Amino acid sequence: MQRTIRIVDFDWPRGPVSIEQLMAMPNPQWEHIRTEITKRRQDRPSEPLGRCRLCNGSVFIKAQSTQAGLSPYFAHFSDAPDDCPWHHGPNLRPDDARAAQYQGQQESALHRWLCNQVAELVGADPRARDICVDTYRRPTIEGRGRWPDVYFEIDGLARFAIEIQLSKPFAPEVVARQLFYDREGISLVWLFRDLADPMPQGFRDVLTLQRGNAFTIGDDALRASRTQGRLSFDCHLETSRGGFLKPKRISLDDLTLNAGRSVFLTDRRTEVIKDYCKAGRVKWANAFRTAPGTMSKNPFSEPIYHSAWDSARMYVPALSAWKQRYWQTNGGSGGAFFCELIAILFSIAHSGTGGGDRLYLTRFQGSEALLQMLNAKLAGRSIMPYAALIESFLAASARAELLNRESLANAVRQAKFTLSQVGGDDPTWMAAVRIFPEVLDGVRRQEMIDVGALPTWAGGTGD
């Protein structure tokens, strides 16, 4: 894409994202951003989530098929300035694309037959009522209504809308339906006939909303439904490598409802994010848990921290060269200094879990221990260059209120004035981002906020 947008500025905390960063993201990560862009476009079209760095026009994410699979790139919405040097040309309007896809037909015979089959199977459940096929539902407040393929209510469970999708859906329509049913308090279930390989991006948009769950209703599922006297379908759970586990036959009663998005059996994508975050600091957590009590003059030179340092260097290889430069410039161990820096950040994080201040260095104690430690460390010339990093970490954590304390505000201000600050392109800052993505990685932080999974120590409400 010679004229693709090079940098997009997103709302904070995502911030700027380059095309290189986008293309390096795993599919679930950029697909989540793609869905959030479309949601914002539906809800607040005058306030785009992402803007082109050059023209400030609204931007979305498109996907193109390559030999390696789907590859994302940025594109302007049709209302963006067409004289932008990064503009790639006009987009096909959703209505025109839909007309070309369906060739003028609103519904196929197979689609209509499946809708009737689903309605009949739902009707076999004695709890079911108000079953209707392709019937307009007015919004309870205002705006445009919807024509769900099948609508019904299950006493004691929920109100449901089922959308049977045989052809590739379009992102704006997928999100518009989801937003409507969310507002109406209706649980939306997307049913595919089967899973295409490779899966079209429109199907993957549904997969994103359903947190890595895809539901299919093939002939075997229809036969089982008739035998059991209730609607059954197959659930395909996404794996971390992009494939799917062996499908599991489920019913509506098995689903997780009222989760703020499409229903699912198991949230596959949130667990992947949590596992990614934990993997970056598991060696550090083990070291800090095992090392307390050591009485050596420099505890961070102890062997227990070697594996933690090695894990950071594995994620950020540039740390090796930085360590050598640190020795040449400061005459001390860069590894031990880096451990001290991470211990400061761990102290902030652990002190935000609600159990009082917990420090992994110095002997300060009591309710003001964290504040006293930060003031003392920021007064030293070795930590002064990291005042901006510590400030950024605190601002995104559950202990952000400390930045309002006069003593700490003065310490941060004085450190910034005295010495040049380490920036985000420094290996130590990049390593800190990998160890604490919940507070320092804007893209992952926002995704965790979106799905309600940001932990309390990072200023969220999740576990």
Secondary structure, 3 states (H helix, E strand, C coil): CCCCCCEEEECCCCCEEEHHHHHHCCHHHHHHHHHHHHHHHHHCCCCCCEEECCCCCEEEEEEEEECCEEEEEEEECCCCCCCCCCCCCCCCCHHHHHHHHHCCCCCCHHHHHHHHHHHHHHHCCCCEEEEEECCCECCCCCCCCECCCEEEEECCCEEEEEEEECCCCCHHHHHHHHHHHHHHCCEEEEEECCCCCCCCHHHHHHHHHCCCEEEECCHHHHHHHHHHCCCEEEEEEECCCCCECCCEEEEHHHCECCCCCCCECCCHHHHHHHHHHHHCCHHHHHHHHHCCCCCCCCHHHCHHHHHHHHHHHHHCCCHHHHHHHHHHHHCCCHHHHHHHHHHHHHHHHHCCCCCCCCCCCCCCCCCCHHHHHHHHHHCCCCCHHHHHHHHHHHHCCCCHHHHHCHHHHHHHHHHHHHCCCCCCCCHHHHHHHHHCHHHHCHHHHHHHHHCCCCEHHHCCCEC
